[in-house]
Amino acid sequence: MESRPRIDMARRILITQLGCSVEESWEILVEVSQRSNIRLRVVAERMMAAVVGKEPFCCLSTSPGTPKNTGVRTV
C-alpha cells in the first residue's frame, strides 16, 4: 500500500504539533476524513502539503456542500 507512508507521516506531524499519542493521531485523521467525506490518504497528503508550505490545510474548503461548522480543528 503506497499511501501508508503518507498516512504515517501525517500521524507524526499530529504527534509533533499537538503532542497527542499515536492512537490519538489515528483517531484525529479518521475523524477529519469521515467528517469531511475525504479519503484518509487525501487528508494526509493535504496535511503534508500544508506543513511544507504548498497549501493551507483545511480539508473542508474543497468540499462544496460540506457543513462548515464540523468542530474539526485545522492544522
mmCIF file of the N, C-alpha and C atoms, coordinates in Angstrom:
data_MODEL
# 
_entry.id   MODEL 
# 
loop_
_atom_site.group_PDB 
_atom_site.id 
_atom_site.type_symbol 
_atom_site.label_atom_id 
_atom_site.label_alt_id 
_atom_site.label_comp_id 
_atom_site.label_asym_id 
_atom_site.label_entity_id 
_atom_site.label_seq_id 
_atom_site.pdbx_PDB_ins_code 
_atom_site.Cartn_x 
_atom_site.Cartn_y 
_atom_site.Cartn_z 
_atom_site.occupancy 
_atom_site.B_iso_or_equiv 
_atom_site.pdbx_formal_charge 
_atom_site.auth_seq_id 
_atom_site.auth_comp_id 
_atom_site.auth_asym_id 
_atom_site.auth_atom_id 
_atom_site.pdbx_PDB_model_num 
ATOM 1   N N  . MET A 1 1  ? 0.848   -1.180 0.000  1.00 0.00 ? 1  MET A N  1 
ATOM 2   C CA . MET A 1 1  ? 0.000   0.000  0.000  1.00 0.00 ? 1  MET A CA 1 
ATOM 3   C C  . MET A 1 1  ? 0.893   1.243  0.000  1.00 0.00 ? 1  MET A C  1 
ATOM 4   N N  . GLU A 1 2  ? 0.877   1.996  -1.080 1.00 0.00 ? 2  GLU A N  1 
ATOM 5   C CA . GLU A 1 2  ? 1.786   3.128  -1.194 1.00 0.00 ? 2  GLU A CA 1 
ATOM 6   C C  . GLU A 1 2  ? 1.332   4.361  -0.419 1.00 0.00 ? 2  GLU A C  1 
ATOM 7   N N  . SER A 1 3  ? 0.081   4.411  0.031  1.00 0.00 ? 3  SER A N  1 
ATOM 8   C CA . SER A 1 3  ? -0.400  5.568  0.783  1.00 0.00 ? 3  SER A CA 1 
ATOM 9   C C  . SER A 1 3  ? -0.029  5.477  2.262  1.00 0.00 ? 3  SER A C  1 
ATOM 10  N N  . ARG A 1 4  ? 0.352   4.309  2.731  1.00 0.00 ? 4  ARG A N  1 
ATOM 11  C CA . ARG A 1 4  ? 0.653   4.128  4.157  1.00 0.00 ? 4  ARG A CA 1 
ATOM 12  C C  . ARG A 1 4  ? 1.774   5.042  4.657  1.00 0.00 ? 4  ARG A C  1 
ATOM 13  N N  . PRO A 1 5  ? 2.883   5.203  3.941  1.00 0.00 ? 5  PRO A N  1 
ATOM 14  C CA . PRO A 1 5  ? 3.927   6.119  4.431  1.00 0.00 ? 5  PRO A CA 1 
ATOM 15  C C  . PRO A 1 5  ? 3.422   7.557  4.576  1.00 0.00 ? 5  PRO A C  1 
ATOM 16  N N  . ARG A 1 6  ? 2.543   7.985  3.684  1.00 0.00 ? 6  ARG A N  1 
ATOM 17  C CA . ARG A 1 6  ? 1.994   9.343  3.779  1.00 0.00 ? 6  ARG A CA 1 
ATOM 18  C C  . ARG A 1 6  ? 1.113   9.487  5.014  1.00 0.00 ? 6  ARG A C  1 
ATOM 19  N N  . ILE A 1 7  ? 0.316   8.479  5.264  1.00 0.00 ? 7  ILE A N  1 
ATOM 20  C CA . ILE A 1 7  ? -0.551  8.500  6.446  1.00 0.00 ? 7  ILE A CA 1 
ATOM 21  C C  . ILE A 1 7  ? 0.291   8.483  7.716  1.00 0.00 ? 7  ILE A C  1 
ATOM 22  N N  . ASP A 1 8  ? 1.320   7.664  7.743  1.00 0.00 ? 8  ASP A N  1 
ATOM 23  C CA . ASP A 1 8  ? 2.210   7.623  8.904  1.00 0.00 ? 8  ASP A CA 1 
ATOM 24  C C  . ASP A 1 8  ? 2.909   8.958  9.124  1.00 0.00 ? 8  ASP A C  1 
ATOM 25  N N  . MET A 1 9  ? 3.308   9.626  8.043  1.00 0.00 ? 9  MET A N  1 
ATOM 26  C CA . MET A 1 9  ? 3.939   10.940 8.172  1.00 0.00 ? 9  MET A CA 1 
ATOM 27  C C  . MET A 1 9  ? 2.946   11.953 8.741  1.00 0.00 ? 9  MET A C  1 
ATOM 28  N N  . ALA A 1 10 ? 1.716   11.912 8.269  1.00 0.00 ? 10 ALA A N  1 
ATOM 29  C CA . ALA A 1 10 ? 0.684   12.820 8.796  1.00 0.00 ? 10 ALA A CA 1 
ATOM 30  C C  . ALA A 1 10 ? 0.463   12.562 10.282 1.00 0.00 ? 10 ALA A C  1 
ATOM 31  N N  . ARG A 1 11 ? 0.492   11.310 10.677 1.00 0.00 ? 11 ARG A N  1 
ATOM 32  C CA . ARG A 1 11 ? 0.346   10.981 12.093 1.00 0.00 ? 11 ARG A CA 1 
ATOM 33  C C  . ARG A 1 11 ? 1.503   11.551 12.902 1.00 0.00 ? 11 ARG A C  1 
ATOM 34  N N  . ARG A 1 12 ? 2.721   11.449 12.375 1.00 0.00 ? 12 ARG A N  1 
ATOM 35  C CA . ARG A 1 12 ? 3.877   12.009 13.076 1.00 0.00 ? 12 ARG A CA 1 
ATOM 36  C C  . ARG A 1 12 ? 3.777   13.534 13.186 1.00 0.00 ? 12 ARG A C  1 
ATOM 37  N N  . ILE A 1 13 ? 3.234   14.158 12.160 1.00 0.00 ? 13 ILE A N  1 
ATOM 38  C CA . ILE A 1 13 ? 3.024   15.609 12.210 1.00 0.00 ? 13 ILE A CA 1 
ATOM 39  C C  . ILE A 1 13 ? 2.067   15.952 13.345 1.00 0.00 ? 13 ILE A C  1 
ATOM 40  N N  . LEU A 1 14 ? 0.963   15.227 13.445 1.00 0.00 ? 14 LEU A N  1 
ATOM 41  C CA . LEU A 1 14 ? -0.008  15.478 14.518 1.00 0.00 ? 14 LEU A CA 1 
ATOM 42  C C  . LEU A 1 14 ? 0.614   15.257 15.887 1.00 0.00 ? 14 LEU A C  1 
ATOM 43  N N  . ILE A 1 15 ? 1.379   14.196 16.033 1.00 0.00 ? 15 ILE A N  1 
ATOM 44  C CA . ILE A 1 15 ? 2.025   13.901 17.312 1.00 0.00 ? 15 ILE A CA 1 
ATOM 45  C C  . ILE A 1 15 ? 2.967   15.032 17.700 1.00 0.00 ? 15 ILE A C  1 
ATOM 46  N N  . THR A 1 16 ? 3.720   15.528 16.733 1.00 0.00 ? 16 THR A N  1 
ATOM 47  C CA . THR A 1 16 ? 4.673   16.601 16.995 1.00 0.00 ? 16 THR A CA 1 
ATOM 48  C C  . THR A 1 16 ? 3.971   17.924 17.278 1.00 0.00 ? 16 THR A C  1 
ATOM 49  N N  . GLN A 1 17 ? 3.000   18.274 16.460 1.00 0.00 ? 17 GLN A N  1 
ATOM 50  C CA . GLN A 1 17 ? 2.339   19.571 16.574 1.00 0.00 ? 17 GLN A CA 1 
ATOM 51  C C  . GLN A 1 17 ? 1.364   19.651 17.750 1.00 0.00 ? 17 GLN A C  1 
ATOM 52  N N  . LEU A 1 18 ? 0.645   18.562 18.006 1.00 0.00 ? 18 LEU A N  1 
ATOM 53  C CA . LEU A 1 18 ? -0.399  18.587 19.035 1.00 0.00 ? 18 LEU A CA 1 
ATOM 54  C C  . LEU A 1 18 ? 0.002   17.895 20.325 1.00 0.00 ? 18 LEU A C  1 
ATOM 55  N N  . GLY A 1 19 ? 1.085   17.148 20.278 1.00 0.00 ? 19 GLY A N  1 
ATOM 56  C CA . GLY A 1 19 ? 1.515   16.426 21.465 1.00 0.00 ? 19 GLY A CA 1 
ATOM 57  C C  . GLY A 1 19 ? 0.583   15.276 21.828 1.00 0.00 ? 19 GLY A C  1 
ATOM 58  N N  . CYS A 1 20 ? -0.083  14.737 20.829 1.00 0.00 ? 20 CYS A N  1 
ATOM 59  C CA . CYS A 1 20 ? -1.023  13.642 21.078 1.00 0.00 ? 20 CYS A CA 1 
ATOM 60  C C  . CYS A 1 20 ? -0.303  12.297 20.987 1.00 0.00 ? 20 CYS A C  1 
ATOM 61  N N  . SER A 1 21 ? -0.997  11.247 21.383 1.00 0.00 ? 21 SER A N  1 
ATOM 62  C CA . SER A 1 21 ? -0.429  9.901  21.318 1.00 0.00 ? 21 SER A CA 1 
ATOM 63  C C  . SER A 1 21 ? -0.572  9.333  19.906 1.00 0.00 ? 21 SER A C  1 
ATOM 64  N N  . VAL A 1 22 ? 0.056   8.198  19.686 1.00 0.00 ? 22 VAL A N  1 
ATOM 65  C CA . VAL A 1 22 ? -0.045  7.519  18.395 1.00 0.00 ? 22 VAL A CA 1 
ATOM 66  C C  . VAL A 1 22 ? -1.503  7.173  18.104 1.00 0.00 ? 22 VAL A C  1 
ATOM 67  N N  . GLU A 1 23 ? -2.197  6.653  19.109 1.00 0.00 ? 23 GLU A N  1 
ATOM 68  C CA . GLU A 1 23 ? -3.601  6.280  18.933 1.00 0.00 ? 23 GLU A CA 1 
ATOM 69  C C  . GLU A 1 23 ? -4.464  7.507  18.644 1.00 0.00 ? 23 GLU A C  1 
ATOM 70  N N  . GLU A 1 24 ? -4.217  8.598  19.373 1.00 0.00 ? 24 GLU A N  1 
ATOM 71  C CA . GLU A 1 24 ? -4.987  9.831  19.159 1.00 0.00 ? 24 GLU A CA 1 
ATOM 72  C C  . GLU A 1 24 ? -4.747  10.398 17.763 1.00 0.00 ? 24 GLU A C  1 
ATOM 73  N N  . SER A 1 25 ? -3.530  10.288 17.268 1.00 0.00 ? 25 SER A N  1 
ATOM 74  C CA . SER A 1 25 ? -3.247  10.804 15.927 1.00 0.00 ? 25 SER A CA 1 
ATOM 75  C C  . SER A 1 25 ? -4.072  10.061 14.884 1.00 0.00 ? 25 SER A C  1 
ATOM 76  N N  . TRP A 1 26 ? -4.215  8.757  15.050 1.00 0.00 ? 26 TRP A N  1 
ATOM 77  C CA . TRP A 1 26 ? -5.033  7.965  14.130 1.00 0.00 ? 26 TRP A CA 1 
ATOM 78  C C  . TRP A 1 26 ? -6.493  8.394  14.237 1.00 0.00 ? 26 TRP A C  1 
ATOM 79  N N  . GLU A 1 27 ? -6.985  8.557  15.460 1.00 0.00 ? 27 GLU A N  1 
ATOM 80  C CA . GLU A 1 27 ? -8.379  8.961  15.673 1.00 0.00 ? 27 GLU A CA 1 
ATOM 81  C C  . GLU A 1 27 ? -8.665  10.319 15.049 1.00 0.00 ? 27 GLU A C  1 
ATOM 82  N N  . ILE A 1 28 ? -7.718  11.238 15.156 1.00 0.00 ? 28 ILE A N  1 
ATOM 83  C CA . ILE A 1 28 ? -7.893  12.568 14.574 1.00 0.00 ? 28 ILE A CA 1 
ATOM 84  C C  . ILE A 1 28 ? -7.998  12.476 13.057 1.00 0.00 ? 28 ILE A C  1 
ATOM 85  N N  . LEU A 1 29 ? -7.076  11.738 12.436 1.00 0.00 ? 29 LEU A N  1 
ATOM 86  C CA . LEU A 1 29 ? -7.114  11.598 10.983 1.00 0.00 ? 29 LEU A CA 1 
ATOM 87  C C  . LEU A 1 29 ? -8.410  10.943 10.506 1.00 0.00 ? 29 LEU A C  1 
ATOM 88  N N  . VAL A 1 30 ? -8.837  9.910  11.196 1.00 0.00 ? 30 VAL A N  1 
ATOM 89  C CA . VAL A 1 30 ? -10.075 9.224  10.819 1.00 0.00 ? 30 VAL A CA 1 
ATOM 90  C C  . VAL A 1 30 ? -11.268 10.157 10.972 1.00 0.00 ? 30 VAL A C  1 
ATOM 91  N N  . GLU A 1 31 ? -11.304 10.915 12.063 1.00 0.00 ? 31 GLU A N  1 
ATOM 92  C CA . GLU A 1 31 ? -12.422 11.832 12.288 1.00 0.00 ? 31 GLU A CA 1 
ATOM 93  C C  . GLU A 1 31 ? -12.487 12.918 11.211 1.00 0.00 ? 31 GLU A C  1 
ATOM 94  N N  . VAL A 1 32 ? -11.347 13.498 10.892 1.00 0.00 ? 32 VAL A N  1 
ATOM 95  C CA . VAL A 1 32 ? -11.316 14.520 9.842  1.00 0.00 ? 32 VAL A CA 1 
ATOM 96  C C  . VAL A 1 32 ? -11.770 13.922 8.519  1.00 0.00 ? 32 VAL A C  1 
ATOM 97  N N  . SER A 1 33 ? -11.286 12.740 8.212  1.00 0.00 ? 33 SER A N  1 
ATOM 98  C CA . SER A 1 33 ? -11.660 12.071 6.967  1.00 0.00 ? 33 SER A CA 1 
ATOM 99  C C  . SER A 1 33 ? -13.165 11.811 6.899  1.00 0.00 ? 33 SER A C  1 
ATOM 100 N N  . GLN A 1 34 ? -13.708 11.292 7.963  1.00 0.00 ? 34 GLN A N  1 
ATOM 101 C CA . GLN A 1 34 ? -15.134 10.958 7.975  1.00 0.00 ? 34 GLN A CA 1 
ATOM 102 C C  . GLN A 1 34 ? -16.015 12.197 7.955  1.00 0.00 ? 34 GLN A C  1 
ATOM 103 N N  . ARG A 1 35 ? -15.665 13.198 8.760  1.00 0.00 ? 35 ARG A N  1 
ATOM 104 C CA . ARG A 1 35 ? -16.497 14.406 8.826  1.00 0.00 ? 35 ARG A CA 1 
ATOM 105 C C  . ARG A 1 35 ? -16.466 15.211 7.525  1.00 0.00 ? 35 ARG A C  1 
ATOM 106 N N  . SER A 1 36 ? -15.350 15.150 6.831  1.00 0.00 ? 36 SER A N  1 
ATOM 107 C CA . SER A 1 36 ? -15.224 15.919 5.597  1.00 0.00 ? 36 SER A CA 1 
ATOM 108 C C  . SER A 1 36 ? -15.543 15.091 4.356  1.00 0.00 ? 36 SER A C  1 
ATOM 109 N N  . ASN A 1 37 ? -15.739 13.794 4.549  1.00 0.00 ? 37 ASN A N  1 
ATOM 110 C CA . ASN A 1 37 ? -16.025 12.875 3.442  1.00 0.00 ? 37 ASN A CA 1 
ATOM 111 C C  . ASN A 1 37 ? -14.901 12.900 2.395  1.00 0.00 ? 37 ASN A C  1 
ATOM 112 N N  . ILE A 1 38 ? -13.687 12.901 2.905  1.00 0.00 ? 38 ILE A N  1 
ATOM 113 C CA . ILE A 1 38 ? -12.485 12.887 2.066  1.00 0.00 ? 38 ILE A CA 1 
ATOM 114 C C  . ILE A 1 38 ? -11.650 11.692 2.503  1.00 0.00 ? 38 ILE A C  1 
ATOM 115 N N  . ARG A 1 39 ? -11.136 10.967 1.534  1.00 0.00 ? 39 ARG A N  1 
ATOM 116 C CA . ARG A 1 39 ? -10.333 9.781  1.852  1.00 0.00 ? 39 ARG A CA 1 
ATOM 117 C C  . ARG A 1 39 ? -9.175  10.143 2.786  1.00 0.00 ? 39 ARG A C  1 
ATOM 118 N N  . LEU A 1 40 ? -8.880  9.217  3.679  1.00 0.00 ? 40 LEU A N  1 
ATOM 119 C CA . LEU A 1 40 ? -7.815  9.420  4.650  1.00 0.00 ? 40 LEU A CA 1 
ATOM 120 C C  . LEU A 1 40 ? -6.492  9.745  3.969  1.00 0.00 ? 40 LEU A C  1 
ATOM 121 N N  . ARG A 1 41 ? -6.205  9.062  2.878  1.00 0.00 ? 41 ARG A N  1 
ATOM 122 C CA . ARG A 1 41 ? -4.975  9.304  2.124  1.00 0.00 ? 41 ARG A CA 1 
ATOM 123 C C  . ARG A 1 41 ? -4.897  10.754 1.667  1.00 0.00 ? 41 ARG A C  1 
ATOM 124 N N  . VAL A 1 42 ? -6.016  11.308 1.199  1.00 0.00 ? 42 VAL A N  1 
ATOM 125 C CA . VAL A 1 42 ? -6.050  12.684 0.708  1.00 0.00 ? 42 VAL A CA 1 
ATOM 126 C C  . VAL A 1 42 ? -5.879  13.665 1.862  1.00 0.00 ? 42 VAL A C  1 
ATOM 127 N N  . VAL A 1 43 ? -6.521  13.384 2.995  1.00 0.00 ? 43 VAL A N  1 
ATOM 128 C CA . VAL A 1 43 ? -6.349  14.229 4.184  1.00 0.00 ? 43 VAL A CA 1 
ATOM 129 C C  . VAL A 1 43 ? -4.870  14.273 4.563  1.00 0.00 ? 43 VAL A C  1 
ATOM 130 N N  . ALA A 1 44 ? -4.218  13.109 4.574  1.00 0.00 ? 44 ALA A N  1 
ATOM 131 C CA . ALA A 1 44 ? -2.799  13.040 4.925  1.00 0.00 ? 44 ALA A CA 1 
ATOM 132 C C  . ALA A 1 44 ? -1.942  13.815 3.928  1.00 0.00 ? 44 ALA A C  1 
ATOM 133 N N  . GLU A 1 45 ? -2.236  13.672 2.640  1.00 0.00 ? 45 GLU A N  1 
ATOM 134 C CA . GLU A 1 45 ? -1.467  14.394 1.623  1.00 0.00 ? 45 GLU A CA 1 
ATOM 135 C C  . GLU A 1 45 ? -1.632  15.902 1.768  1.00 0.00 ? 45 GLU A C  1 
ATOM 136 N N  . ARG A 1 46 ? -2.843  16.357 2.051  1.00 0.00 ? 46 ARG A N  1 
ATOM 137 C CA . ARG A 1 46 ? -3.078  17.797 2.221  1.00 0.00 ? 46 ARG A CA 1 
ATOM 138 C C  . ARG A 1 46 ? -2.381  18.317 3.467  1.00 0.00 ? 46 ARG A C  1 
ATOM 139 N N  . MET A 1 47 ? -2.365  17.515 4.519  1.00 0.00 ? 47 MET A N  1 
ATOM 140 C CA . MET A 1 47 ? -1.679  17.927 5.738  1.00 0.00 ? 47 MET A CA 1 
ATOM 141 C C  . MET A 1 47 ? -0.187  18.073 5.474  1.00 0.00 ? 47 MET A C  1 
ATOM 142 N N  . MET A 1 48 ? 0.394   17.120 4.769  1.00 0.00 ? 48 MET A N  1 
ATOM 143 C CA . MET A 1 48 ? 1.817   17.191 4.454  1.00 0.00 ? 48 MET A CA 1 
ATOM 144 C C  . MET A 1 48 ? 2.121   18.404 3.576  1.00 0.00 ? 48 MET A C  1 
ATOM 145 N N  . ALA A 1 49 ? 1.266   18.685 2.611  1.00 0.00 ? 49 ALA A N  1 
ATOM 146 C CA . ALA A 1 49 ? 1.469   19.845 1.740  1.00 0.00 ? 49 ALA A CA 1 
ATOM 147 C C  . ALA A 1 49 ? 1.410   21.134 2.541  1.00 0.00 ? 49 ALA A C  1 
ATOM 148 N N  . ALA A 1 50 ? 0.518   21.192 3.519  1.00 0.00 ? 50 ALA A N  1 
ATOM 149 C CA . ALA A 1 50 ? 0.397   22.388 4.343  1.00 0.00 ? 50 ALA A CA 1 
ATOM 150 C C  . ALA A 1 50 ? 1.647   22.595 5.195  1.00 0.00 ? 50 ALA A C  1 
ATOM 151 N N  . VAL A 1 51 ? 2.198   21.507 5.695  1.00 0.00 ? 51 VAL A N  1 
ATOM 152 C CA . VAL A 1 51 ? 3.387   21.609 6.547  1.00 0.00 ? 51 VAL A CA 1 
ATOM 153 C C  . VAL A 1 51 ? 4.589   22.108 5.756  1.00 0.00 ? 51 VAL A C  1 
ATOM 154 N N  . VAL A 1 52 ? 4.716   21.683 4.507  1.00 0.00 ? 52 VAL A N  1 
ATOM 155 C CA . VAL A 1 52 ? 5.850   22.150 3.704  1.00 0.00 ? 52 VAL A CA 1 
ATOM 156 C C  . VAL A 1 52 ? 5.547   23.463 2.997  1.00 0.00 ? 52 VAL A C  1 
ATOM 157 N N  . GLY A 1 53 ? 4.355   24.020 3.238  1.00 0.00 ? 53 GLY A N  1 
ATOM 158 C CA . GLY A 1 53 ? 4.026   25.337 2.729  1.00 0.00 ? 53 GLY A CA 1 
ATOM 159 C C  . GLY A 1 53 ? 3.429   25.392 1.342  1.00 0.00 ? 53 GLY A C  1 
ATOM 160 N N  . LYS A 1 54 ? 2.994   24.269 0.792  1.00 0.00 ? 54 LYS A N  1 
ATOM 161 C CA . LYS A 1 54 ? 2.444   24.283 -0.557 1.00 0.00 ? 54 LYS A CA 1 
ATOM 162 C C  . LYS A 1 54 ? 0.992   24.733 -0.596 1.00 0.00 ? 54 LYS A C  1 
ATOM 163 N N  . GLU A 1 55 ? 0.239   24.513 0.467  1.00 0.00 ? 55 GLU A N  1 
ATOM 164 C CA . GLU A 1 55 ? -1.157  24.929 0.504  1.00 0.00 ? 55 GLU A CA 1 
ATOM 165 C C  . GLU A 1 55 ? -1.628  24.953 1.952  1.00 0.00 ? 55 GLU A C  1 
ATOM 166 N N  . PRO A 1 56 ? -2.648  25.753 2.251  1.00 0.00 ? 56 PRO A N  1 
ATOM 167 C CA . PRO A 1 56 ? -3.194  25.752 3.607  1.00 0.00 ? 56 PRO A CA 1 
ATOM 168 C C  . PRO A 1 56 ? -3.939  24.440 3.861  1.00 0.00 ? 56 PRO A C  1 
ATOM 169 N N  . PHE A 1 57 ? -3.873  23.954 5.090  1.00 0.00 ? 57 PHE A N  1 
ATOM 170 C CA . PHE A 1 57 ? -4.570  22.715 5.405  1.00 0.00 ? 57 PHE A CA 1 
ATOM 171 C C  . PHE A 1 57 ? -5.947  23.026 5.971  1.00 0.00 ? 57 PHE A C  1 
ATOM 172 N N  . CYS A 1 58 ? -6.914  22.810 5.158  1.00 0.00 ? 58 CYS A N  1 
ATOM 173 C CA . CYS A 1 58 ? -8.296  22.838 5.601  1.00 0.00 ? 58 CYS A CA 1 
ATOM 174 C C  . CYS A 1 58 ? -9.044  21.950 4.631  1.00 0.00 ? 58 CYS A C  1 
ATOM 175 N N  . CYS A 1 59 ? -9.120  20.691 4.967  1.00 0.00 ? 59 CYS A N  1 
ATOM 176 C CA . CYS A 1 59 ? -9.686  19.726 4.033  1.00 0.00 ? 59 CYS A CA 1 
ATOM 177 C C  . CYS A 1 59 ? -11.142 20.027 3.729  1.00 0.00 ? 59 CYS A C  1 
ATOM 178 N N  . LEU A 1 60 ? -11.805 20.823 4.542  1.00 0.00 ? 60 LEU A N  1 
ATOM 179 C CA . LEU A 1 60 ? -13.212 21.111 4.314  1.00 0.00 ? 60 LEU A CA 1 
ATOM 180 C C  . LEU A 1 60 ? -13.411 22.148 3.222  1.00 0.00 ? 60 LEU A C  1 
ATOM 181 N N  . SER A 1 61 ? -12.387 22.929 2.923  1.00 0.00 ? 61 SER A N  1 
ATOM 182 C CA . SER A 1 61 ? -12.559 24.039 1.992  1.00 0.00 ? 61 SER A CA 1 
ATOM 183 C C  . SER A 1 61 ? -12.769 23.598 0.550  1.00 0.00 ? 61 SER A C  1 
ATOM 184 N N  . THR A 1 62 ? -12.412 22.378 0.209  1.00 0.00 ? 62 THR A N  1 
ATOM 185 C CA . THR A 1 62 ? -12.547 21.943 -1.177 1.00 0.00 ? 62 THR A CA 1 
ATOM 186 C C  . THR A 1 62 ? -13.739 21.024 -1.387 1.00 0.00 ? 62 THR A C  1 
ATOM 187 N N  . SER A 1 63 ? -14.585 20.897 -0.383 1.00 0.00 ? 63 SER A N  1 
ATOM 188 C CA . SER A 1 63 ? -15.750 20.019 -0.491 1.00 0.00 ? 63 SER A CA 1 
ATOM 189 C C  . SER A 1 63 ? -17.029 20.838 -0.424 1.00 0.00 ? 63 SER A C  1 
ATOM 190 N N  . PRO A 1 64 ? -17.536 21.309 -1.557 1.00 0.00 ? 64 PRO A N  1 
ATOM 191 C CA . PRO A 1 64 ? -18.773 22.062 -1.526 1.00 0.00 ? 64 PRO A CA 1 
ATOM 192 C C  . PRO A 1 64 ? -19.891 21.207 -0.961 1.00 0.00 ? 64 PRO A C  1 
ATOM 193 N N  . GLY A 1 65 ? -20.723 21.848 -0.165 1.00 0.00 ? 65 GLY A N  1 
ATOM 194 C CA . GLY A 1 65 ? -21.841 21.137 0.423  1.00 0.00 ? 65 GLY A CA 1 
ATOM 195 C C  . GLY A 1 65 ? -21.520 20.518 1.765  1.00 0.00 ? 65 GLY A C  1 
ATOM 196 N N  . THR A 1 66 ? -20.268 20.554 2.182  1.00 0.00 ? 66 THR A N  1 
ATOM 197 C CA . THR A 1 66 ? -19.890 20.040 3.480  1.00 0.00 ? 66 THR A CA 1 
ATOM 198 C C  . THR A 1 66 ? -20.195 21.100 4.521  1.00 0.00 ? 66 THR A C  1 
ATOM 199 N N  . PRO A 1 67 ? -20.824 20.724 5.632  1.00 0.00 ? 67 PRO A N  1 
ATOM 200 C CA . PRO A 1 67 ? -21.102 21.718 6.674  1.00 0.00 ? 67 PRO A CA 1 
ATOM 201 C C  . PRO A 1 67 ? -19.818 22.374 7.146  1.00 0.00 ? 67 PRO A C  1 
ATOM 202 N N  . LYS A 1 68 ? -19.847 23.677 7.292  1.00 0.00 ? 68 LYS A N  1 
ATOM 203 C CA . LYS A 1 68 ? -18.631 24.410 7.667  1.00 0.00 ? 68 LYS A CA 1 
ATOM 204 C C  . LYS A 1 68 ? -18.303 24.236 9.153  1.00 0.00 ? 68 LYS A C  1 
ATOM 205 N N  . ASN A 1 69 ? -19.286 24.111 10.015 1.00 0.00 ? 69 ASN A N  1 
ATOM 206 C CA . ASN A 1 69 ? -19.046 24.017 11.432 1.00 0.00 ? 69 ASN A CA 1 
ATOM 207 C C  . ASN A 1 69 ? -19.063 22.562 11.862 1.00 0.00 ? 69 ASN A C  1 
ATOM 208 N N  . THR A 1 70 ? -17.950 21.864 11.658 1.00 0.00 ? 70 THR A N  1 
ATOM 209 C CA . THR A 1 70 ? -17.899 20.447 11.999 1.00 0.00 ? 70 THR A CA 1 
ATOM 210 C C  . THR A 1 70 ? -17.147 20.200 13.288 1.00 0.00 ? 70 THR A C  1 
ATOM 211 N N  . GLY A 1 71 ? -16.563 21.224 13.865 1.00 0.00 ? 71 GLY A N  1 
ATOM 212 C CA . GLY A 1 71 ? -15.812 21.044 15.091 1.00 0.00 ? 71 GLY A CA 1 
ATOM 213 C C  . GLY A 1 71 ? -14.439 20.433 14.879 1.00 0.00 ? 71 GLY A C  1 
ATOM 214 N N  . VAL A 1 72 ? -13.994 20.315 13.645 1.00 0.00 ? 72 VAL A N  1 
ATOM 215 C CA . VAL A 1 72 ? -12.691 19.730 13.345 1.00 0.00 ? 72 VAL A CA 1 
ATOM 216 C C  . VAL A 1 72 ? -11.660 20.839 13.308 1.00 0.00 ? 72 VAL A C  1 
ATOM 217 N N  . ARG A 1 73 ? -10.589 20.616 14.073 1.00 0.00 ? 73 ARG A N  1 
ATOM 218 C CA . ARG A 1 73 ? -9.527  21.611 14.094 1.00 0.00 ? 73 ARG A CA 1 
ATOM 219 C C  . ARG A 1 73 ? -8.703  21.525 12.818 1.00 0.00 ? 73 ARG A C  1 
ATOM 220 N N  . THR A 1 74 ? -8.247  22.676 12.340 1.00 0.00 ? 74 THR A N  1 
ATOM 221 C CA . THR A 1 74 ? -7.317  22.666 11.219 1.00 0.00 ? 74 THR A CA 1 
ATOM 222 C C  . THR A 1 74 ? -5.918  22.703 11.780 1.00 0.00 ? 74 THR A C  1 
ATOM 223 N N  . VAL A 1 75 ? -4.984  22.164 11.053 1.00 0.00 ? 75 VAL A N  1 
ATOM 224 C CA . VAL A 1 75 ? -3.596  22.110 11.497 1.00 0.00 ? 75 VAL A CA 1 
ATOM 225 C C  . VAL A 1 75 ? -2.775  22.978 10.605 1.00 0.00 ? 75 VAL A C  1 
# 
